[in-house]
Amino acid sequence: MTVQHFDGFTPLPQYPTPEMDDGPYGELALKTTQAYPVMIDEMTTAAAVIENNAEVSQQQAQRAVDAATDAAQVQDIVLGAANFKGNYADLAGALPMPASVKHAGRFWMLTRNLANVAADVPGVSTAWTSLDSGQVVTQKITANTTGIAGVKYLIAGPGVTLTLPAAWNKGDRIGYQLVAPVNGQKINFGATPVMGNALGLVEIDVPRVNDNWQYEDNTLGLIAQ
């Protein structure tokens, strides 16, 4: 969708006025009446252009927001990498920002200064945010599968049950998409709530369902992405 341009309205003819003689009055009245359909068409066109350009503006604004978000995420990763402190288990004492560590197979960035690093464990304490928990890979599955965070599963067979992880860290992401006809496929959310609701075992009944989730906390559980 692109920005459209409106060239403006065709000028209306002179309006008739009461003091005119019948001849000139009638002539101008006829011209004015004949101009109305043109004016209506141009107003309709102008309204369509305005609506289109408003939608284009909204899309461009959203792209700007998305770009700013992406830039902030990249900045976090670069900042964390530049201040890598090694394995979390090897650290002791105070740890100021900026800093990043590796723990439990992931990289974590520090979000506040710590007086005692041992008291704030990545994945448990809110002092850390994961740098690499987003979805980066896809996996096609044709048999029952227990999922892990960071993967989007492509359900490509009948009767497949995808069981989501039982343990989560804040910010973990997972997704799935049905790439086969609807035929008894299920998603097992287990005890993990979805936007605050317990769903448990859910049968897929929508063709080409495509869901992406991010873990928030024990109360909300997974929230839509």
SULBELZI-V677637 format. One record per backbone hydrogen bond with DSSP energy under -0.5 kcal/mol. NH is the residue of the N-H (numbers start at 1). CO is the residue of the C=O. If there is no record, write none. Layout:
BEGIN
nh:NH co:CO
nh:NH co:CO
END
This chain:
BEGIN
nh:20 co:17
nh:25 co:21
nh:26 co:22
nh:27 co:23
nh:28 co:24
nh:29 co:25
nh:30 co:26
nh:31 co:27
nh:32 co:28
nh:33 co:29
nh:34 co:30
nh:35 co:31
nh:36 co:32
nh:36 co:33
nh:37 co:33
nh:38 co:34
nh:39 co:35
nh:40 co:36
nh:41 co:37
nh:42 co:38
nh:43 co:39
nh:44 co:40
nh:45 co:41
nh:46 co:42
nh:47 co:43
nh:48 co:44
nh:49 co:45
nh:50 co:46
nh:51 co:47
nh:52 co:48
nh:53 co:49
nh:54 co:50
nh:55 co:51
nh:56 co:52
nh:57 co:53
nh:58 co:54
nh:59 co:55
nh:60 co:56
nh:61 co:57
nh:62 co:58
nh:63 co:59
nh:64 co:60
nh:65 co:61
nh:66 co:62
nh:67 co:63
nh:68 co:64
nh:69 co:65
nh:70 co:66
nh:71 co:67
nh:72 co:68
nh:73 co:69
nh:74 co:70
nh:75 co:71
nh:76 co:72
nh:77 co:73
nh:78 co:74
nh:79 co:75
nh:80 co:76
nh:81 co:77
nh:82 co:78
nh:83 co:79
nh:83 co:80
nh:84 co:81
nh:85 co:100
nh:88 co:102
nh:90 co:87
nh:91 co:88
nh:95 co:114
nh:100 co:83
nh:101 co:108
nh:102 co:86
nh:103 co:106
nh:106 co:103
nh:108 co:101
nh:109 co:129
nh:110 co:99
nh:111 co:127
nh:112 co:127
nh:114 co:95
nh:117 co:93
nh:119 co:116
nh:120 co:117
nh:121 co:119
nh:123 co:125
nh:124 co:121
nh:125 co:121
nh:128 co:125
nh:129 co:109
nh:131 co:107
nh:132 co:107
nh:136 co:150
nh:137 co:150
nh:139 co:152
nh:141 co:154
nh:145 co:161
nh:147 co:145
nh:147 co:163
nh:150 co:173
nh:151 co:148
nh:152 co:137
nh:153 co:151
nh:153 co:175
nh:154 co:139
nh:155 co:153
nh:155 co:177
nh:156 co:141
nh:156 co:154
nh:159 co:183
nh:160 co:157
nh:162 co:160
nh:162 co:186
nh:163 co:145
nh:163 co:161
nh:164 co:162
nh:164 co:188
nh:171 co:215
nh:172 co:169
nh:173 co:133
nh:174 co:213
nh:175 co:151
nh:176 co:211
nh:177 co:153
nh:178 co:209
nh:179 co:155
nh:179 co:177
nh:180 co:155
nh:186 co:160
nh:187 co:202
nh:188 co:162
nh:189 co:187
nh:189 co:200
nh:192 co:189
nh:193 co:191
nh:194 co:197
nh:195 co:220
nh:195 co:222
nh:196 co:220
nh:197 co:194
nh:199 co:197
nh:202 co:187
nh:202 co:200
nh:204 co:185
nh:209 co:206
nh:211 co:176
nh:213 co:174
nh:214 co:223
nh:215 co:172
nh:216 co:221
nh:217 co:221
nh:221 co:217
nh:222 co:193
nh:223 co:214
nh:225 co:212
END
